[in-house]
Amino acid sequence: MMMATTTRMLRCVSLVSIVIFAVFVSECSSQRSVFDPVHASIKNDIAQRVELNIWCKSKNTDFGHHRLTYGAKFIWKFKINFWHTTLYWCKMWWTDVNGKYTEGSYAIYKAKRDWDKCENECNFSVRKGGIYRKEMYNDDAYDLVYPWPKRLVTK
């Protein structure tokens, strides 16, 4: 009886070890890993002479208010938590040269949504049409991830 229990325990430990090993091998064999930091950036691509205001934060980190001139970037890095619930939220607003005010809020990074889209490099471009995310394997392609709300306020 004791021998059968010991054999079962050894099989169970072996199986668990194999699963853990397989997970680590798959993570280590890929070029990028969820254990590495994610580098994120938001670039003002709206227009010359248009300043983009952003306020980004997570549950634990508040980056405060930043003003980006045309072509400037806000850059930060972070690690994804164990549960893949890492979330960063940004509020953005700007006024164009004609006085048209645009504002919106967006969950700029959600680990469960974005890991497969950009892995460890998530680059966003803010444009007149909305917020665009750079495609992972195509330097020239961007996907619209958040169009600006239809209701715009004119000052």
MIKOLKOL-405830 format. One record per residue: residue number from 0; chain; x, y, z of N, C-alpha, C in turn. Coordinates in nm, 3 decimals, decimal comma. Last residue first. Layout:
<recs>
<NUM; "A"; <X; Y; Z>; <X; Y; Z>; <X; Y; Z>>
...
</recs>
This chain:
<recs>
<154; "A"; <-1,442; 7,555; -2,861>; <-1,424; 7,667; -2,766>; <-1,446; 7,800; -2,835>>
<153; "A"; <-1,643; 7,283; -2,920>; <-1,568; 7,393; -2,981>; <-1,562; 7,507; -2,881>>
<152; "A"; <-1,637; 6,940; -2,861>; <-1,670; 7,071; -2,806>; <-1,584; 7,175; -2,876>>
<151; "A"; <-1,784; 6,660; -3,015>; <-1,667; 6,744; -2,996>; <-1,713; 6,882; -2,949>>
<150; "A"; <-1,900; 6,350; -3,030>; <-1,935; 6,479; -2,972>; <-1,808; 6,556; -2,942>>
<149; "A"; <-1,773; 6,115; -3,107>; <-1,840; 6,198; -3,209>; <-1,868; 6,339; -3,157>>
<148; "A"; <-1,449; 6,042; -2,968>; <-1,596; 6,047; -2,960>; <-1,653; 6,144; -3,063>>
<147; "A"; <-1,191; 5,902; -3,176>; <-1,238; 6,007; -3,086>; <-1,391; 6,007; -3,082>>
<146; "A"; <-1,131; 5,550; -3,177>; <-1,168; 5,673; -3,248>; <-1,215; 5,777; -3,146>>
<145; "A"; <-0,887; 5,337; -3,098>; <-0,984; 5,422; -3,028>; <-1,014; 5,545; -3,112>>
<144; "A"; <-0,732; 5,196; -3,269>; <-0,781; 5,126; -3,150>; <-0,884; 5,207; -3,073>>
<143; "A"; <-0,627; 5,145; -3,590>; <-0,708; 5,235; -3,509>; <-0,764; 5,155; -3,392>>
<142; "A"; <-0,297; 5,032; -3,642>; <-0,439; 4,998; -3,633>; <-0,510; 5,100; -3,545>>
<141; "A"; <-0,034; 5,089; -3,874>; <-0,097; 5,120; -3,745>; <-0,244; 5,082; -3,754>>
<140; "A"; <0,271; 5,013; -4,039>; <0,126; 4,993; -4,024>; <0,080; 5,022; -3,881>>
<139; "A"; <0,544; 5,017; -4,065>; <0,469; 5,124; -4,128>; <0,319; 5,117; -4,105>>
<138; "A"; <0,651; 4,791; -3,941>; <0,687; 4,923; -3,891>; <0,602; 5,037; -3,947>>
<137; "A"; <0,511; 4,511; -3,847>; <0,509; 4,596; -3,965>; <0,531; 4,740; -3,920>>
<136; "A"; <0,469; 4,350; -3,628>; <0,573; 4,310; -3,722>; <0,577; 4,393; -3,850>>
<135; "A"; <0,271; 4,488; -3,469>; <0,390; 4,428; -3,411>; <0,501; 4,402; -3,513>>
<134; "A"; <0,145; 4,812; -3,547>; <0,140; 4,667; -3,564>; <0,276; 4,608; -3,526>>
<133; "A"; <0,074; 5,069; -3,318>; <0,164; 5,018; -3,420>; <0,153; 4,866; -3,426>>
<132; "A"; <-0,247; 5,200; -3,272>; <-0,141; 5,116; -3,217>; <-0,057; 5,061; -3,332>>
<131; "A"; <-0,396; 5,523; -3,248>; <-0,356; 5,410; -3,331>; <-0,243; 5,333; -3,261>>
<130; "A"; <-0,670; 5,719; -3,168>; <-0,546; 5,660; -3,118>; <-0,518; 5,534; -3,198>>
<129; "A"; <-0,801; 5,953; -3,411>; <-0,808; 5,873; -3,290>; <-0,670; 5,826; -3,247>>
<128; "A"; <-0,783; 6,135; -3,620>; <-0,887; 6,032; -3,626>; <-0,901; 5,949; -3,501>>
<127; "A"; <-0,559; 6,289; -3,560>; <-0,691; 6,354; -3,567>; <-0,804; 6,253; -3,564>>
<126; "A"; <-0,364; 6,076; -3,337>; <-0,389; 6,150; -3,462>; <-0,527; 6,213; -3,458>>
<125; "A"; <-0,115; 5,925; -3,161>; <-0,239; 6,002; -3,145>; <-0,252; 6,092; -3,267>>
<124; "A"; <0,013; 5,608; -3,157>; <0,019; 5,734; -3,230>; <-0,116; 5,803; -3,215>>
<123; "A"; <0,196; 5,385; -2,952>; <0,069; 5,445; -2,991>; <0,093; 5,579; -3,057>>
<122; "A"; <0,354; 5,079; -2,904>; <0,369; 5,217; -2,947>; <0,236; 5,269; -3,002>>
<121; "A"; <0,487; 4,844; -2,713>; <0,354; 4,896; -2,749>; <0,365; 5,045; -2,777>>
<120; "A"; <0,672; 4,576; -2,684>; <0,685; 4,709; -2,745>; <0,548; 4,757; -2,791>>
<119; "A"; <0,628; 4,318; -2,597>; <0,704; 4,407; -2,510>; <0,725; 4,547; -2,565>>
<118; "A"; <0,325; 4,265; -2,761>; <0,423; 4,203; -2,672>; <0,494; 4,308; -2,587>>
<117; "A"; <0,116; 4,350; -2,920>; <0,243; 4,424; -2,926>; <0,352; 4,370; -2,835>>
<116; "A"; <-0,092; 4,161; -2,920>; <-0,089; 4,265; -3,024>; <0,048; 4,333; -3,035>>
<115; "A"; <-0,077; 3,997; -2,703>; <-0,069; 3,934; -2,836>; <-0,057; 4,037; -2,948>>
<114; "A"; <-0,110; 4,195; -2,502>; <0,013; 4,116; -2,511>; <0,028; 4,054; -2,650>>
<113; "A"; <-0,363; 4,323; -2,498>; <-0,254; 4,379; -2,578>; <-0,129; 4,293; -2,589>>
<112; "A"; <-0,551; 4,191; -2,337>; <-0,587; 4,234; -2,472>; <-0,464; 4,262; -2,558>>
<111; "A"; <-0,422; 4,143; -2,095>; <-0,492; 4,032; -2,163>; <-0,527; 4,066; -2,307>>
<110; "A"; <-0,321; 4,404; -2,032>; <-0,233; 4,290; -2,059>; <-0,303; 4,180; -2,136>>
<109; "A"; <-0,401; 4,700; -2,174>; <-0,461; 4,592; -2,096>; <-0,383; 4,466; -2,130>>
<108; "A"; <-0,341; 5,035; -2,224>; <-0,279; 4,903; -2,218>; <-0,355; 4,812; -2,123>>
<107; "A"; <-0,530; 5,239; -2,242>; <-0,421; 5,234; -2,341>; <-0,351; 5,100; -2,340>>
<106; "A"; <-0,835; 5,289; -2,224>; <-0,750; 5,192; -2,155>; <-0,636; 5,163; -2,253>>
<105; "A"; <-0,906; 5,633; -2,268>; <-0,886; 5,502; -2,327>; <-0,800; 5,416; -2,236>>
<104; "A"; <-1,092; 5,926; -2,332>; <-1,022; 5,840; -2,237>; <-1,016; 5,701; -2,295>>
<103; "A"; <-1,080; 6,247; -2,499>; <-1,122; 6,108; -2,486>; <-1,039; 6,036; -2,381>>
<102; "A"; <-1,145; 6,543; -2,691>; <-1,109; 6,478; -2,565>; <-1,156; 6,333; -2,566>>
<101; "A"; <-1,093; 6,843; -2,867>; <-1,118; 6,699; -2,872>; <-1,067; 6,637; -2,744>>
<100; "A"; <-1,195; 7,154; -2,995>; <-1,147; 7,079; -2,879>; <-1,187; 6,932; -2,892>>
<99; "A"; <-1,101; 7,381; -3,237>; <-1,184; 7,263; -3,212>; <-1,119; 7,178; -3,103>>
<98; "A"; <-0,945; 7,595; -3,314>; <-1,018; 7,605; -3,188>; <-1,107; 7,486; -3,157>>
<97; "A"; <-0,783; 7,562; -3,528>; <-0,911; 7,630; -3,553>; <-0,996; 7,641; -3,428>>
<96; "A"; <-0,573; 7,410; -3,437>; <-0,544; 7,551; -3,469>; <-0,671; 7,630; -3,499>>
<95; "A"; <-0,726; 7,204; -3,175>; <-0,655; 7,226; -3,302>; <-0,639; 7,376; -3,329>>
<94; "A"; <-0,660; 7,091; -2,856>; <-0,736; 7,190; -2,932>; <-0,658; 7,217; -3,060>>
<93; "A"; <-0,691; 6,787; -2,668>; <-0,617; 6,882; -2,749>; <-0,714; 6,977; -2,817>>
<92; "A"; <-0,646; 6,511; -2,441>; <-0,724; 6,622; -2,496>; <-0,632; 6,717; -2,570>>
<91; "A"; <-0,682; 6,197; -2,277>; <-0,610; 6,284; -2,370>; <-0,702; 6,394; -2,420>>
<90; "A"; <-0,620; 5,967; -2,025>; <-0,712; 6,070; -2,072>; <-0,629; 6,162; -2,160>>
<89; "A"; <-0,544; 5,625; -2,000>; <-0,501; 5,761; -2,034>; <-0,619; 5,847; -2,077>>
<88; "A"; <-0,449; 5,350; -1,802>; <-0,559; 5,430; -1,856>; <-0,507; 5,569; -1,886>>
<87; "A"; <-0,329; 5,023; -1,786>; <-0,297; 5,166; -1,785>; <-0,406; 5,239; -1,860>>
<86; "A"; <-0,311; 4,718; -1,617>; <-0,396; 4,811; -1,691>; <-0,342; 4,953; -1,675>>
<85; "A"; <-0,268; 4,375; -1,559>; <-0,204; 4,506; -1,569>; <-0,285; 4,595; -1,663>>
<84; "A"; <-0,346; 4,120; -1,528>; <-0,451; 4,221; -1,514>; <-0,393; 4,363; -1,520>>
<83; "A"; <-0,196; 3,887; -1,515>; <-0,218; 3,953; -1,645>; <-0,335; 4,050; -1,640>>
<82; "A"; <-0,116; 3,788; -1,276>; <-0,252; 3,755; -1,319>; <-0,287; 3,814; -1,456>>
<81; "A"; <0,141; 3,895; -1,239>; <0,124; 3,750; -1,251>; <-0,011; 3,712; -1,310>>
<80; "A"; <0,178; 4,200; -1,438>; <0,165; 4,124; -1,314>; <0,132; 3,977; -1,342>>
<79; "A"; <0,432; 4,320; -1,649>; <0,297; 4,264; -1,639>; <0,288; 4,183; -1,511>>
<78; "A"; <0,620; 4,611; -1,581>; <0,614; 4,465; -1,591>; <0,468; 4,423; -1,575>>
<77; "A"; <0,703; 4,902; -1,779>; <0,640; 4,835; -1,665>; <0,649; 4,685; -1,686>>
<76; "A"; <0,787; 5,231; -1,892>; <0,800; 5,086; -1,897>; <0,744; 5,027; -1,768>>
<75; "A"; <0,711; 5,510; -2,112>; <0,725; 5,447; -1,982>; <0,744; 5,297; -1,999>>
<74; "A"; <0,698; 5,821; -2,281>; <0,748; 5,684; -2,278>; <0,753; 5,635; -2,134>>
<73; "A"; <0,559; 6,040; -2,502>; <0,560; 6,006; -2,360>; <0,593; 5,858; -2,354>>
<72; "A"; <0,707; 6,233; -2,767>; <0,655; 6,107; -2,712>; <0,656; 6,109; -2,560>>
<71; "A"; <0,650; 6,476; -3,032>; <0,706; 6,433; -2,903>; <0,637; 6,305; -2,854>>
<70; "A"; <0,510; 6,558; -3,257>; <0,625; 6,469; -3,275>; <0,686; 6,418; -3,147>>
<69; "A"; <0,405; 6,856; -3,108>; <0,394; 6,770; -3,224>; <0,524; 6,690; -3,242>>
<68; "A"; <0,439; 6,831; -2,749>; <0,439; 6,906; -2,873>; <0,432; 6,807; -2,989>>
<67; "A"; <0,255; 6,728; -2,478>; <0,344; 6,683; -2,585>; <0,330; 6,774; -2,707>>
<66; "A"; <0,236; 6,750; -2,138>; <0,204; 6,820; -2,262>; <0,306; 6,778; -2,367>>
<65; "A"; <0,098; 6,556; -1,875>; <0,210; 6,582; -1,965>; <0,158; 6,654; -2,089>>
<64; "A"; <0,008; 6,491; -1,539>; <-0,024; 6,559; -1,664>; <0,103; 6,585; -1,744>>
<63; "A"; <0,078; 6,165; -1,390>; <0,047; 6,307; -1,392>; <0,024; 6,360; -1,532>>
<62; "A"; <0,116; 5,899; -1,355>; <0,223; 5,972; -1,422>; <0,198; 6,122; -1,426>>
<61; "A"; <0,060; 5,694; -1,096>; <-0,002; 5,808; -1,163>; <0,110; 5,891; -1,223>>
<60; "A"; <0,032; 5,356; -1,014>; <0,120; 5,462; -1,064>; <0,039; 5,569; -1,136>>
<59; "A"; <-0,154; 5,160; -0,944>; <-0,047; 5,194; -0,850>; <0,039; 5,314; -0,891>>
<58; "A"; <-0,334; 5,141; -1,151>; <-0,385; 5,131; -1,013>; <-0,281; 5,184; -0,914>>
<57; "A"; <-0,208; 5,394; -1,371>; <-0,250; 5,257; -1,342>; <-0,307; 5,257; -1,201>>
<56; "A"; <-0,233; 5,671; -1,603>; <-0,212; 5,610; -1,471>; <-0,255; 5,464; -1,471>>
<55; "A"; <-0,188; 5,979; -1,778>; <-0,194; 5,832; -1,774>; <-0,168; 5,782; -1,633>>
<54; "A"; <-0,286; 6,237; -1,954>; <-0,275; 6,202; -1,813>; <-0,296; 6,052; -1,806>>
<53; "A"; <-0,189; 6,474; -2,203>; <-0,222; 6,337; -2,160>; <-0,206; 6,325; -2,010>>
<52; "A"; <-0,235; 6,694; -2,468>; <-0,231; 6,680; -2,323>; <-0,268; 6,536; -2,288>>
<51; "A"; <-0,067; 6,808; -2,749>; <-0,147; 6,700; -2,693>; <-0,125; 6,695; -2,542>>
<50; "A"; <-0,075; 7,096; -2,946>; <-0,020; 7,034; -2,826>; <-0,117; 6,928; -2,774>>
<49; "A"; <-0,002; 7,180; -3,267>; <-0,109; 7,127; -3,182>; <-0,044; 7,050; -3,067>>
<48; "A"; <0,193; 7,256; -3,448>; <0,137; 7,360; -3,359>; <0,019; 7,312; -3,278>>
<47; "A"; <0,116; 6,996; -3,677>; <0,207; 7,102; -3,634>; <0,129; 7,202; -3,548>>
<46; "A"; <-0,087; 6,727; -3,546>; <-0,055; 6,828; -3,648>; <0,047; 6,926; -3,589>>
<45; "A"; <-0,073; 6,457; -3,422>; <-0,196; 6,528; -3,461>; <-0,168; 6,627; -3,574>>
<44; "A"; <0,099; 6,281; -3,303>; <0,102; 6,290; -3,449>; <-0,020; 6,366; -3,502>>
<43; "A"; <0,258; 6,225; -3,021>; <0,167; 6,327; -3,076>; <0,190; 6,338; -3,226>>
<42; "A"; <0,277; 5,895; -2,894>; <0,337; 6,003; -2,974>; <0,229; 6,097; -3,026>>
<41; "A"; <0,350; 5,693; -2,630>; <0,239; 5,765; -2,693>; <0,301; 5,884; -2,764>>
<40; "A"; <0,481; 5,370; -2,550>; <0,499; 5,511; -2,585>; <0,372; 5,563; -2,650>>
<39; "A"; <0,627; 5,116; -2,345>; <0,510; 5,177; -2,408>; <0,542; 5,322; -2,441>>
<38; "A"; <0,772; 4,813; -2,291>; <0,803; 4,953; -2,320>; <0,684; 5,010; -2,397>>
<37; "A"; <0,759; 4,575; -2,040>; <0,691; 4,627; -2,158>; <0,732; 4,773; -2,171>>
<36; "A"; <1,021; 4,358; -1,919>; <0,938; 4,479; -1,912>; <0,874; 4,512; -2,047>>
<35; "A"; <0,977; 3,998; -1,914>; <1,053; 4,117; -1,951>; <0,963; 4,240; -1,940>>
<34; "A"; <0,797; 3,801; -1,878>; <0,879; 3,835; -1,762>; <0,964; 3,960; -1,788>>
<33; "A"; <0,688; 3,747; -2,116>; <0,604; 3,824; -2,025>; <0,680; 3,861; -1,898>>
<32; "A"; <0,939; 3,790; -2,371>; <0,878; 3,714; -2,263>; <0,791; 3,805; -2,177>>
<31; "A"; <1,063; 3,734; -2,702>; <1,016; 3,823; -2,595>; <0,939; 3,742; -2,493>>
<30; "A"; <1,139; 3,515; -2,848>; <1,225; 3,633; -2,848>; <1,189; 3,726; -2,732>>
<29; "A"; <1,104; 3,197; -2,685>; <1,053; 3,307; -2,766>; <1,145; 3,428; -2,751>>
<28; "A"; <1,224; 3,034; -2,503>; <1,260; 3,015; -2,643>; <1,207; 3,127; -2,731>>
<27; "A"; <1,113; 3,096; -2,260>; <1,253; 3,130; -2,283>; <1,292; 3,117; -2,430>>
<26; "A"; <0,852; 2,997; -2,288>; <0,875; 3,139; -2,258>; <1,017; 3,180; -2,295>>
<25; "A"; <0,899; 2,725; -2,333>; <0,828; 2,804; -2,435>; <0,849; 2,953; -2,413>>
<24; "A"; <1,031; 2,660; -2,095>; <1,101; 2,645; -2,222>; <1,032; 2,728; -2,330>>
<23; "A"; <0,827; 2,706; -1,906>; <0,949; 2,787; -1,904>; <1,026; 2,777; -2,035>>
<22; "A"; <0,641; 2,509; -1,985>; <0,603; 2,650; -1,983>; <0,728; 2,738; -1,987>>
<21; "A"; <0,791; 2,274; -1,950>; <0,740; 2,309; -2,083>; <0,702; 2,457; -2,090>>
<20; "A"; <0,833; 2,278; -1,671>; <0,946; 2,285; -1,763>; <0,901; 2,330; -1,902>>
<19; "A"; <0,569; 2,241; -1,585>; <0,642; 2,363; -1,550>; <0,760; 2,383; -1,644>>
<18; "A"; <0,522; 1,983; -1,691>; <0,439; 2,097; -1,731>; <0,511; 2,228; -1,702>>
<17; "A"; <0,717; 1,833; -1,555>; <0,719; 1,839; -1,700>; <0,639; 1,959; -1,749>>
<16; "A"; <0,631; 1,864; -1,290>; <0,763; 1,913; -1,331>; <0,772; 1,927; -1,482>>
<15; "A"; <0,387; 1,729; -1,299>; <0,389; 1,872; -1,268>; <0,522; 1,933; -1,313>>
<14; "A"; <0,484; 1,470; -1,351>; <0,395; 1,536; -1,444>; <0,394; 1,687; -1,424>>
<13; "A"; <0,637; 1,423; -1,119>; <0,700; 1,420; -1,252>; <0,615; 1,494; -1,353>>
<12; "A"; <0,439; 1,431; -0,923>; <0,548; 1,529; -0,919>; <0,617; 1,536; -1,055>>
<11; "A"; <0,290; 1,206; -1,008>; <0,228; 1,339; -1,002>; <0,336; 1,448; -1,003>>
<10; "A"; <0,478; 1,001; -0,980>; <0,419; 1,029; -1,111>; <0,360; 1,169; -1,115>>
<9; "A"; <0,521; 1,016; -0,702>; <0,632; 1,039; -0,795>; <0,580; 1,072; -0,935>>
<8; "A"; <0,266; 0,947; -0,611>; <0,321; 1,079; -0,580>; <0,436; 1,113; -0,675>>
<7; "A"; <0,250; 0,682; -0,703>; <0,155; 0,784; -0,751>; <0,209; 0,925; -0,728>>
<6; "A"; <0,456; 0,568; -0,550>; <0,463; 0,566; -0,695>; <0,370; 0,671; -0,755>>
<5; "A"; <0,353; 0,600; -0,291>; <0,479; 0,665; -0,327>; <0,493; 0,673; -0,480>>
<4; "A"; <0,129; 0,435; -0,308>; <0,112; 0,578; -0,280>; <0,237; 0,655; -0,322>>
<3; "A"; <0,250; 0,186; -0,348>; <0,158; 0,238; -0,449>; <0,140; 0,389; -0,432>>
<2; "A"; <0,392; 0,153; -0,106>; <0,465; 0,158; -0,233>; <0,378; 0,220; -0,343>>
<1; "A"; <0,190; 0,128; 0,082>; <0,280; 0,241; 0,091>; <0,355; 0,262; -0,041>>
<0; "A"; <0,083; -0,120; 0,000>; <0,000; 0,000; 0,000>; <0,087; 0,127; 0,000>>
</recs>
